[in-house]
Amino acid sequence: MVNIEKFLEEKAALIDKVIEKYIPRKFSEKTVLFKVNPPRYAYSLEPVNKAVAEPIWEFLDRGGKRWRPALFLLICEALGKKPEDFLDFAIIPEVIHNGTLLIDDIEDSSEFRRGKPCTYKIYGLDIAINAGNAMYYLPLLPLMEHKDKISTEKLCKIYEIYVKEMINLSLGQAMDIAWHRGLANADEITEKDYMQMCAYKTGTLARLSAKIAAVLADANDKLVEKLGRFAESVGVAFQMQDDVLDLTGMEFAEKKGGRGQDITEGKRTLIVIHTLENANEKDKKRLVEILRMHTSDQRLRDEAITIMQKYGSIEYVKRFARRIVEESWKEVEELLPASDAKEKLNAFAKFLIERKI
């Protein structure tokens, strides 16, 4: 039996060391960044350290599962490569992901992240936005550092994947914001609308991780796409489990500031969409009313949760998440050679959608 939690802990420590290699806690003139992109006039290290390195590491040190780089390394291994040879590149999706969290917290006016005040609450909007944006590009440094060891064809494919997926991130975030801000008719969102938003937003960095790993590991184009689709389903299912835990997981909720933070934000999760499609008019009207309040009142949030439970929507989403991962795995399973890494990859996906925190 594969111990996925232990595997994630081991890989998280490795990944943090590699991140520090490219985004040091304190920049110096010998930093990789200045090697591949030397300044013209002066290094000006103090402002870079105070406004980039410090807020980034204050946030990274809060933890996180680091599952996207773990997925990256598992895919390399399942394709017959030594995962340690690809560690530097595995940081790409993880740093981008954490950058999106810094920006998301500003866009959502969130108070806490991973048990502490959001970065913009500590450092200010200007520094948080700039640091978050920097995290979209800093993890590409390994590609610049090792460009002589990667073929031009591979580099072109990787940069194209990166650009496409970063655009997708913005489209997904736009849909999410428009719905919970009432800029589009959020009460008529279909399951397909929701899945497209998730494919854009939540599935993107998992898909990016898998596809870049597959390209580096010499997979053919068909397998790159199939692995990308599998990873997308894992990313979407991971988000669905987050949505479930937001309403039901006490330890998970405590870290975020109480059960039902998504209700406070007015988010149209698949749980909400399923409820609105199946509820009677009275319950539907009341749920929409609470979502539009953007309330932090726990009593009202619990009332909304009770309505969602009444129509079996939480259980429905749990089953939905499990199904999309199982279906996408079947497409990949037949294309990967039998190996321990392949079995670990399957166990890894199951763990992410069954986790309790």
C-alpha positions in Angstrom: 0.0 0.0 0.0 1.5 3.4 -1.1 1.6 6.0 1.7 0.8 9.1 -0.3 0.9 11.4 2.7 4.4 10.4 3.4 5.3 10.7 -0.3 3.9 14.2 -0.4 5.8 15.3 2.7 9.1 14.0 1.3 8.5 15.7 -2.0 7.4 19.0 -0.4 10.7 19.3 1.4 12.6 18.7 -1.8 10.5 21.1 -3.8 11.0 23.9 -1.3 14.8 23.5 -1.5 14.6 23.8 -5.3 12.3 26.8 -5.1 14.9 28.4 -2.8 17.5 27.8 -5.4 15.7 29.9 -8.0 13.8 32.3 -5.7 16.2 32.7 -2.7 15.1 34.0 0.6 17.6 36.7 0.0 18.7 37.7 -3.5 22.4 38.2 -4.1 24.5 39.1 -7.2 25.1 35.3 -7.7 21.4 34.5 -7.9 20.3 32.5 -11.0 17.9 35.4 -11.9 20.8 37.8 -12.3 22.9 35.2 -14.1 20.3 34.8 -16.9 19.0 38.4 -16.7 21.8 40.7 -15.4 20.8 44.3 -14.5 22.2 47.0 -16.7 22.9 49.6 -14.0 22.7 48.2 -10.4 21.6 45.2 -8.5 19.4 47.1 -5.9 19.1 44.0 -3.7 17.3 45.5 -0.7 14.1 46.6 -2.5 14.0 43.2 -4.3 14.4 41.3 -1.1 11.9 43.4 0.9 9.2 43.5 -1.8 9.7 40.2 -3.6 11.6 37.6 -1.6 10.2 38.4 1.8 6.5 38.3 1.0 6.9 35.3 -1.2 8.7 33.2 1.4 6.4 34.4 4.2 3.7 32.8 2.2 5.5 29.7 1.0 6.6 28.9 4.6 2.9 28.6 5.6 3.0 25.2 3.9 0.7 23.6 1.3 0.5 20.1 -0.1 2.9 20.7 -3.0 0.9 18.1 -4.9 1.3 19.6 -8.4 5.1 19.1 -8.4 4.6 15.7 -6.9 2.3 14.9 -9.8 4.9 16.3 -12.2 7.6 13.9 -10.8 5.3 10.9 -10.8 4.5 11.4 -14.4 8.2 11.6 -15.3 8.7 8.4 -13.4 5.7 6.6 -14.9 7.3 7.5 -18.3 10.5 5.7 -17.4 12.6 8.6 -16.3 14.5 9.4 -13.1 12.3 11.9 -11.3 15.4 13.5 -9.6 16.6 14.6 -13.0 13.4 16.8 -13.4 13.2 18.4 -9.9 14.2 21.9 -11.1 11.3 22.0 -13.5 8.7 20.6 -11.1 8.6 23.9 -9.2 7.0 25.6 -12.2 3.3 24.8 -11.4 3.8 25.2 -7.6 5.2 28.7 -7.7 2.6 29.8 -10.2 -0.1 28.3 -8.0 1.0 30.2 -4.9 1.1 33.4 -7.0 -2.5 32.9 -8.0 -3.4 32.5 -4.3 -1.9 35.9 -3.4 -3.9 37.5 -6.2 -7.1 35.5 -5.5 -7.1 36.7 -1.9 -7.1 40.3 -3.0 -9.8 39.7 -5.6 -12.0 37.8 -3.1 -11.3 40.3 -0.2 -10.3 37.3 1.9 -9.0 37.7 5.4 -7.0 34.6 6.0 -5.0 32.0 4.1 -3.5 28.9 5.7 -4.3 30.2 9.1 -2.7 33.6 8.8 -3.7 37.0 7.5 -3.6 37.2 3.7 -0.3 38.6 2.2 -2.0 41.9 1.2 -3.1 42.4 4.8 0.5 42.1 5.9 2.4 43.9 3.2 -0.2 46.0 1.4 -2.0 45.7 -1.9 0.9 47.0 -4.1 3.5 44.5 -2.8 1.1 41.6 -2.8 0.0 42.2 -6.4 3.5 42.6 -7.6 4.9 39.6 -5.7 2.0 37.5 -7.0 2.6 38.6 -10.6 6.3 37.9 -10.2 5.5 34.3 -9.2 3.9 33.8 -12.6 7.3 34.2 -14.3 10.1 33.4 -11.8 9.5 29.6 -12.0 10.5 29.7 -15.6 14.1 30.4 -14.6 15.0 26.7 -14.6 14.1 26.6 -18.3 16.4 29.5 -19.0 19.2 28.1 -16.8 19.0 24.7 -18.6 18.1 25.8 -22.1 21.3 24.4 -23.6 20.3 20.9 -22.3 16.7 21.0 -23.8 16.0 20.8 -27.5 14.5 23.9 -29.2 11.5 21.8 -30.2 10.8 20.9 -26.5 11.3 24.4 -25.3 8.9 25.7 -27.9 6.3 23.2 -26.8 6.8 24.0 -23.1 6.5 27.7 -23.6 3.4 27.3 -25.7 1.8 25.1 -23.0 2.7 27.8 -20.5 1.2 30.7 -22.4 -2.0 28.8 -23.2 -2.6 27.7 -19.6 -1.8 31.1 -18.2 -4.5 32.6 -20.5 -6.9 29.8 -19.4 -6.2 30.8 -15.7 -7.4 34.3 -16.4 -10.5 33.2 -18.3 -11.5 30.8 -15.5 -11.0 33.5 -12.8 -13.0 35.9 -14.9 -15.9 33.5 -15.0 -15.7 32.8 -11.3 -15.6 36.5 -10.4 -18.4 37.4 -12.8 -20.7 34.8 -11.3 -20.2 35.6 -7.7 -20.2 39.4 -8.3 -23.5 39.1 -10.2 -22.0 40.4 -13.5 -23.5 37.4 -15.2 -26.7 35.5 -14.4 -25.2 33.2 -11.8 -28.5 31.5 -11.0 -28.7 29.9 -14.4 -25.2 28.4 -14.5 -25.3 24.8 -15.8 -23.1 21.9 -14.9 -21.3 22.4 -18.2 -20.6 26.1 -17.5 -19.2 25.1 -14.2 -17.0 22.4 -15.7 -15.6 24.8 -18.3 -14.8 27.3 -15.5 -13.0 24.6 -13.6 -11.1 23.3 -16.7 -9.9 26.9 -17.2 -9.2 27.7 -13.6 -8.7 24.8 -11.3 -7.6 22.1 -13.8 -5.1 24.4 -15.5 -2.0 24.1 -13.3 -2.4 20.4 -12.9 -2.8 20.1 -16.7 0.3 22.4 -17.2 2.3 20.3 -14.7 1.5 17.0 -16.5 2.0 18.2 -20.0 5.3 19.9 -19.3 6.5 16.8 -17.5 5.4 14.6 -20.4 7.1 16.7 -22.9 10.4 16.7 -21.0 10.0 12.9 -20.5 9.8 12.4 -24.3 6.1 11.4 -24.5 4.4 11.6 -27.9 1.8 14.3 -28.5 -1.1 11.9 -28.0 0.1 10.9 -24.6 1.0 14.5 -23.6 -2.7 15.4 -24.2 -4.1 12.3 -22.5 -1.9 12.9 -19.4 -3.0 16.6 -19.5 -6.6 15.6 -19.5 -6.1 13.1 -16.6 -4.3 15.8 -14.5 -7.0 18.3 -15.3 -9.6 15.9 -13.9 -7.5 15.5 -10.8 -7.2 19.2 -10.4 -11.0 19.7 -10.9 -11.8 16.9 -8.5 -9.3 18.4 -5.9 -11.3 21.6 -6.1 -14.6 19.8 -5.7 -13.2 18.1 -2.6 -12.1 21.6 -1.3 -15.7 22.7 -1.9 -17.0 19.7 0.1 -14.5 20.3 2.9 -15.4 24.0 3.1 -18.9 22.9 4.1 -18.2 19.8 6.1 -14.6 19.6 7.2 -14.1 21.1 10.7 -10.3 21.1 10.7 -10.2 22.4 7.1 -12.8 25.1 7.9 -11.0 26.3 11.0 -7.9 27.1 8.9 -10.1 29.3 6.6 -12.1 31.0 9.3 -15.2 28.8 9.7 -17.4 26.6 7.7 -18.9 28.1 4.5 -16.3 30.6 3.3 -17.5 29.9 -0.2 -21.0 31.0 0.9 -19.6 34.3 2.2 -17.9 34.8 -1.2 -21.2 33.9 -3.0 -19.4 31.3 -5.0 -21.4 29.1 -7.4 -19.8 25.7 -6.7 -21.1 22.5 -8.3 -22.8 21.9 -4.9 -24.7 25.1 -5.2 -25.6 24.5 -8.9 -26.9 21.0 -8.1 -29.0 22.4 -5.3 -30.5 25.2 -7.4 -31.4 22.7 -10.1 -33.2 20.4 -7.7 -34.5 22.6 -4.9 -38.1 23.7 -4.5 -38.8 27.4 -5.2 -38.7 28.4 -1.5 -35.3 26.7 -0.8 -33.9 28.0 -4.1 -34.9 31.5 -3.3 -33.5 31.4 0.2 -30.2 29.9 -0.9 -29.7 32.6 -3.6 -30.7 35.2 -1.0 -28.0 34.1 1.4 -25.3 33.8 -1.3 -26.1 37.4 -2.4 -25.6 38.7 1.2 -21.9 37.7 1.2 -22.5 37.1 4.9 -20.0 36.0 7.6 -22.8 35.2 10.0 -22.2 31.5 10.8 -25.9 30.9 11.5 -26.9 32.0 8.0 -24.0 30.0 6.4 -25.2 26.9 8.3 -28.7 27.5 7.0 -27.4 27.5 3.5 -25.4 24.3 4.1 -28.5 22.6 5.5 -30.4 23.5 2.3 -27.6 21.9 0.2 -27.5 18.8 2.3 -31.3 18.5 2.0 -31.0 17.8 -1.8 -28.0 15.5 -1.5 -25.8 17.9 -3.3 -22.6 17.4 -1.3 -22.8 13.6 -1.8 -23.5 14.2 -5.5 -20.3 16.2 -5.9 -18.3 13.6 -4.1 -19.5 11.0 -6.6 -19.0 13.3 -9.5 -15.4 14.0 -8.6 -14.6 10.3 -8.2 -16.2 9.5 -11.6 -14.3 12.1 -13.7 -10.9 10.9 -12.3 -11.8 7.2 -12.8 -12.9 7.9 -16.4 -9.8 9.9 -17.3 -7.5 7.4 -15.7 -8.9 4.6 -17.9 -7.7 6.6 -21.0 -4.2 7.0 -19.6 -3.8 3.5 -18.0 -3.6 1.7 -21.3 -0.9 4.0 -22.6 1.5 3.7 -19.7 3.8 0.8 -19.2 3.2 -1.3 -16.0 5.3 0.0 -13.1 5.3 0.9 -9.5 5.2 4.6 -10.5 2.0 3.9 -12.6 0.3 2.4 -9.5 1.5 5.2 -7.4 0.1 7.7 -9.8 -3.3 6.1 -9.6 -3.2 5.9 -5.8 -2.1 9.6 -5.7 -5.1 10.7 -7.7 -7.5 8.8 -5.4 -5.9 10.2 -2.3 -6.4 13.8 -3.5 -10.1 13.4 -3.9 -10.7 11.4 -0.7 -8.6 13.6 1.6 -10.1 15.1 4.8 -7.9 18.2 4.9 
